[in-house]
């Protein structure tokens, strides 16, 4: 099986490439073009995709000749970014362009890394529905909508979409920030901290991408990353190497989040969403991947090791 990965030098892409070697032995790393678009809706996105330089499309298709599956890990992972054309180019236009190039090259399946941010603070679930609150989530949701549209036109190239939750691992700034928080006096949870937390280690995302490449009869609609048992309290305790976070009264925590959500600034909205997720977690509905047995019990040792590796990296 020949597999091509776009975005193989990124955080998720590196982990996915290592994991996919188990299937293919050799994984082709393909450079993705930098695109920009003013499109903010599906019809404008379709027009933008059709207007892409034909020579670029030919080069992309030529590079995918003989490939069985494409995994798209490319994009801008900037949850606090503003709604600029580069964000929408990377997260909305690029997936559509890569899918079209893959279909033209005769690729049989296209696996796309989206984000649970498309669901905002709603229940994490499979399906096309979305309710994003941030420009990042909006750009990812538009990418999904664009892929739904183009995949109906090119049905011979199967579409598979993964919605990872917040992804962590050594080398990622958001993980470093969370480790520092977990080991500080500011480590807090809302209530008893037993709510499910939408956090996942990058290796588990790579496991799901591997599964989507090799499994049969995968639904075409987006699939949410399985919940592996992480709670609001457990992640802070494990990344904090046993430190126990303080509990905030639920009404106080909700008031603070509501206050932050009213600030009309992308960065503040993004940070407020992170705080909301850390304090309250997020409801998680068992999806197709979970029902297929791909959820795992909470591996607290893996989270503790991640925290220690982050600290070791900071000390070098």
C-alpha positions as CSV (number, residue, x, y, z in Angstrom):
1,X,0.0,0.0,0.0
2,X,1.4,3.4,-1.0
3,X,0.4,6.3,1.3
4,X,1.2,10.0,0.8
5,X,1.1,12.4,3.7
6,X,0.6,16.1,3.4
7,X,1.9,18.1,6.4
8,X,4.3,15.3,7.4
9,X,6.7,17.8,9.1
10,X,4.0,19.2,11.4
11,X,3.2,18.0,14.9
12,X,0.4,15.6,14.0
13,X,1.9,14.8,10.6
14,X,5.2,13.5,12.1
15,X,3.4,11.1,14.4
16,X,1.1,10.0,11.7
17,X,4.0,9.3,9.3
18,X,5.7,7.2,11.9
19,X,2.5,5.2,12.6
20,X,1.7,4.7,8.9
21,X,5.1,3.1,8.3
22,X,3.6,0.1,10.0
23,X,1.2,-0.2,7.0
24,X,3.3,0.9,4.1
25,X,6.9,0.5,5.1
26,X,7.5,3.7,3.2
27,X,5.4,6.8,3.4
28,X,5.6,9.5,0.7
29,X,5.9,13.0,2.2
30,X,4.4,15.5,-0.2
31,X,4.8,19.3,0.2
32,X,1.5,21.2,0.3
33,X,1.1,24.5,-1.4
34,X,0.5,27.7,0.5
35,X,-3.0,29.0,-0.4
36,X,-5.0,32.0,0.6
37,X,-8.7,32.7,0.1
38,X,-11.3,35.3,0.9
39,X,-14.0,32.5,0.7
40,X,-16.1,32.3,3.8
41,X,-18.9,30.1,2.4
42,X,-19.2,26.9,0.5
43,X,-20.2,28.4,-2.9
44,X,-17.3,30.9,-2.8
45,X,-15.0,28.1,-1.7
46,X,-16.0,26.0,-4.7
47,X,-15.3,28.9,-7.0
48,X,-11.9,29.5,-5.3
49,X,-11.0,25.8,-5.8
50,X,-11.9,25.8,-9.5
51,X,-9.8,29.0,-9.9
52,X,-6.6,27.4,-8.6
53,X,-3.8,27.4,-11.2
54,X,-4.2,24.3,-13.4
55,X,-0.5,23.8,-13.5
56,X,-0.5,23.5,-9.7
57,X,-3.3,20.9,-9.9
58,X,-1.3,18.9,-12.5
59,X,1.8,19.0,-10.4
60,X,-0.1,17.7,-7.3
61,X,-1.8,15.0,-9.3
62,X,1.4,13.9,-10.9
63,X,3.1,13.6,-7.5
64,X,0.3,11.3,-6.3
65,X,0.5,8.9,-9.2
66,X,0.3,5.3,-8.0
67,X,-0.7,6.3,-4.4
68,X,-3.4,4.3,-2.8
69,X,-4.3,6.7,0.1
70,X,-3.6,10.3,1.0
71,X,-3.6,11.6,4.6
72,X,-3.9,15.3,4.9
73,X,-2.4,16.6,8.1
74,X,-1.6,20.0,6.6
75,X,-3.2,23.2,7.9
76,X,-2.8,26.0,10.4
77,X,-3.4,24.8,14.0
78,X,-4.0,28.2,15.5
79,X,-7.0,28.0,17.8
80,X,-6.6,31.7,18.8
81,X,-6.0,33.1,15.3
82,X,-8.0,35.8,13.7
83,X,-10.1,35.2,10.6
84,X,-7.5,36.0,7.9
85,X,-7.3,34.7,4.4
86,X,-4.2,32.5,5.2
87,X,-6.2,30.7,7.9
88,X,-9.0,29.9,5.5
89,X,-6.6,29.1,2.7
90,X,-4.8,26.4,4.8
91,X,-7.9,25.0,6.6
92,X,-10.7,25.3,4.0
93,X,-9.3,25.7,0.5
94,X,-6.3,23.4,0.7
95,X,-8.2,20.3,1.7
96,X,-10.5,20.7,-1.3
97,X,-7.6,21.3,-3.6
98,X,-5.8,18.2,-2.3
99,X,-8.9,16.1,-2.5
100,X,-9.4,17.1,-6.2
101,X,-5.8,16.4,-7.0
102,X,-6.1,13.0,-5.3
103,X,-9.2,12.1,-7.2
104,X,-7.6,13.1,-10.5
105,X,-4.6,10.9,-9.7
106,X,-6.8,7.9,-9.0
107,X,-6.2,7.7,-5.3
108,X,-8.8,5.4,-3.7
109,X,-9.1,7.2,-0.3
110,X,-8.5,10.6,1.2
111,X,-8.2,10.9,5.0
112,X,-8.5,14.5,6.3
113,X,-7.5,15.8,9.8
114,X,-10.2,18.3,10.9
115,X,-10.8,19.4,14.5
116,X,-13.3,19.0,17.3
117,X,-13.2,22.8,17.3
118,X,-15.9,22.7,14.6
119,X,-18.3,21.6,17.3
120,X,-17.6,24.6,19.6
121,X,-18.7,23.8,23.2
122,X,-21.4,21.4,22.0
123,X,-21.4,17.6,22.5
124,X,-18.5,15.9,20.7
125,X,-20.1,13.6,18.1
126,X,-19.9,12.2,14.6
127,X,-21.7,13.8,11.7
128,X,-21.7,16.9,9.5
129,X,-23.3,19.2,12.0
130,X,-21.0,22.0,13.4
131,X,-21.3,25.0,15.7
132,X,-17.9,26.7,15.8
133,X,-17.2,29.7,18.0
134,X,-13.8,30.8,16.8
135,X,-12.3,31.7,13.4
136,X,-10.1,28.6,13.7
137,X,-13.2,26.4,14.2
138,X,-15.1,28.2,11.4
139,X,-12.2,27.6,9.0
140,X,-12.0,23.9,9.8
141,X,-15.8,23.6,9.5
142,X,-15.7,25.2,6.1
143,X,-13.0,22.8,5.1
144,X,-15.3,19.9,6.0
145,X,-18.2,21.4,4.1
146,X,-16.0,21.9,1.1
147,X,-14.9,18.3,1.2
148,X,-18.5,17.1,1.5
149,X,-19.4,19.1,-1.6
150,X,-16.4,17.9,-3.7
151,X,-16.6,14.3,-2.6
152,X,-20.1,14.0,-4.0
153,X,-18.6,15.0,-7.4
154,X,-15.7,12.6,-7.1
155,X,-17.2,9.5,-5.4
156,X,-14.5,7.1,-6.6
157,X,-12.1,8.7,-4.0
158,X,-13.4,7.7,-0.6
159,X,-13.5,10.5,2.0
160,X,-12.7,9.9,5.7
161,X,-12.5,12.8,8.2
162,X,-11.2,12.7,11.7
163,X,-12.0,15.3,14.3
164,X,-9.2,15.1,16.9
165,X,-9.8,16.8,20.2
166,X,-7.1,19.0,21.8
167,X,-3.8,17.3,20.8
168,X,-0.8,17.1,23.2
169,X,2.8,15.9,23.3
170,X,6.3,17.1,23.8
171,X,7.3,20.0,21.5
172,X,3.8,21.5,21.5
173,X,3.4,25.0,23.0
174,X,-0.1,24.3,24.3
175,X,1.2,21.2,26.1
176,X,4.1,23.1,27.6
177,X,1.6,25.7,28.9
178,X,-0.7,23.1,30.4
179,X,2.2,21.4,32.1
180,X,3.3,24.6,33.7
181,X,-0.2,25.4,34.8
182,X,-0.6,21.9,36.2
183,X,2.4,22.4,38.4
184,X,1.5,25.9,39.5
185,X,-0.8,27.3,42.3
186,X,-3.1,28.3,39.4
187,X,-4.1,24.7,38.7
188,X,-7.9,24.7,39.2
189,X,-10.9,22.7,38.2
190,X,-14.6,23.5,38.3
191,X,-16.5,21.4,40.9
192,X,-15.0,18.0,41.5
193,X,-13.3,17.8,38.1
194,X,-14.9,14.5,37.1
195,X,-16.2,15.7,33.8
196,X,-14.7,14.2,30.6
197,X,-11.9,16.3,29.1
198,X,-11.4,16.4,25.3
199,X,-7.6,16.0,25.5
200,X,-5.6,13.4,23.6
201,X,-2.0,12.4,23.1
202,X,-0.7,12.8,19.6
203,X,0.1,9.1,19.4
204,X,-3.6,8.3,19.8
205,X,-4.5,10.6,16.9
206,X,-1.9,8.8,14.8
207,X,-3.6,5.5,15.8
208,X,-6.9,6.7,14.5
209,X,-5.4,7.9,11.2
210,X,-3.8,4.5,10.8
211,X,-7.2,2.9,11.5
212,X,-9.0,5.1,8.9
213,X,-6.5,4.1,6.3
214,X,-6.8,0.4,6.8
215,X,-10.4,-0.1,7.9
216,X,-13.2,-1.0,5.5
217,X,-16.7,0.6,5.3
218,X,-15.7,3.8,7.1
219,X,-18.5,6.4,7.1
220,X,-18.0,9.4,4.8
221,X,-19.1,11.9,7.5
222,X,-16.6,13.3,10.1
223,X,-15.7,11.0,13.0
224,X,-14.8,12.3,16.4
225,X,-11.7,11.1,18.2
226,X,-12.6,8.5,20.8
227,X,-12.6,9.6,24.5
228,X,-9.9,7.6,26.4
229,X,-11.1,8.4,29.9
230,X,-9.3,11.7,30.5
231,X,-11.1,13.9,33.0
232,X,-10.7,17.5,34.0
233,X,-8.9,16.5,37.1
234,X,-6.9,13.6,35.9
235,X,-5.0,15.6,33.2
236,X,-3.9,18.2,35.6
237,X,-2.8,15.7,38.2
238,X,-0.9,13.6,35.6
239,X,0.8,16.4,33.8
240,X,1.5,18.0,37.3
241,X,3.1,14.7,38.4
242,X,0.7,14.2,41.2
243,X,-0.1,17.8,42.1
244,X,-3.7,18.2,43.1
245,X,-5.6,21.1,41.5
246,X,-7.8,23.3,43.6
247,X,-11.6,23.2,43.1
248,X,-13.5,26.3,42.1
249,X,-17.3,26.6,42.9
250,X,-19.2,25.9,39.7
251,X,-21.1,29.3,39.7
252,X,-17.8,31.3,40.0
253,X,-16.2,29.4,37.2
254,X,-19.2,29.7,34.9
255,X,-19.4,33.5,35.5
256,X,-15.7,33.9,34.6
257,X,-16.1,32.0,31.4
258,X,-19.2,33.9,30.4
259,X,-17.4,37.2,31.0
260,X,-14.5,36.1,28.7
261,X,-16.9,34.9,26.0
262,X,-18.4,38.4,25.7
263,X,-15.1,40.0,24.6
264,X,-15.2,40.5,20.8
265,X,-11.6,39.5,20.2
266,X,-10.4,36.2,18.5
267,X,-7.5,35.7,20.9
268,X,-9.6,36.2,24.0
269,X,-12.3,34.0,22.6
270,X,-9.8,31.3,21.9
271,X,-8.2,31.5,25.4
272,X,-11.7,31.6,27.0
273,X,-12.6,28.4,25.2
274,X,-9.4,26.7,26.4
275,X,-10.2,27.7,30.0
276,X,-13.8,26.5,29.6
277,X,-12.6,23.2,28.3
278,X,-10.1,22.8,31.2
279,X,-12.6,23.6,33.9
280,X,-15.8,22.0,32.6
281,X,-14.6,19.4,30.0
282,X,-17.0,18.6,27.2
283,X,-19.7,16.0,26.8
284,X,-18.6,13.2,24.5
285,X,-20.9,10.9,22.6
286,X,-19.7,7.4,21.6
287,X,-19.0,7.5,17.9
288,X,-18.2,5.0,15.1
289,X,-14.6,4.7,16.1
290,X,-15.5,4.0,19.7
291,X,-18.1,1.4,18.7
292,X,-15.5,-0.3,16.6
293,X,-13.5,-0.8,19.8
294,X,-10.8,1.9,19.2
295,X,-11.2,3.7,22.5
296,X,-8.7,2.8,25.2
297,X,-8.6,3.0,29.0
298,X,-7.0,6.0,30.5
299,X,-3.2,5.6,30.3
300,X,-2.2,7.9,33.2
301,X,1.4,6.8,32.9
302,X,1.6,8.0,29.3
303,X,0.3,11.4,30.4
304,X,2.8,11.6,33.3
305,X,5.7,10.7,31.0
306,X,4.6,13.4,28.6
307,X,4.7,16.0,31.4
308,X,8.2,14.9,32.4
309,X,9.5,14.9,28.8
310,X,8.1,18.5,28.4
311,X,9.9,19.6,31.6
312,X,13.2,17.8,30.4
313,X,12.9,19.7,27.1
314,X,12.5,23.0,28.9
315,X,15.6,22.3,31.0
316,X,17.9,21.6,28.0
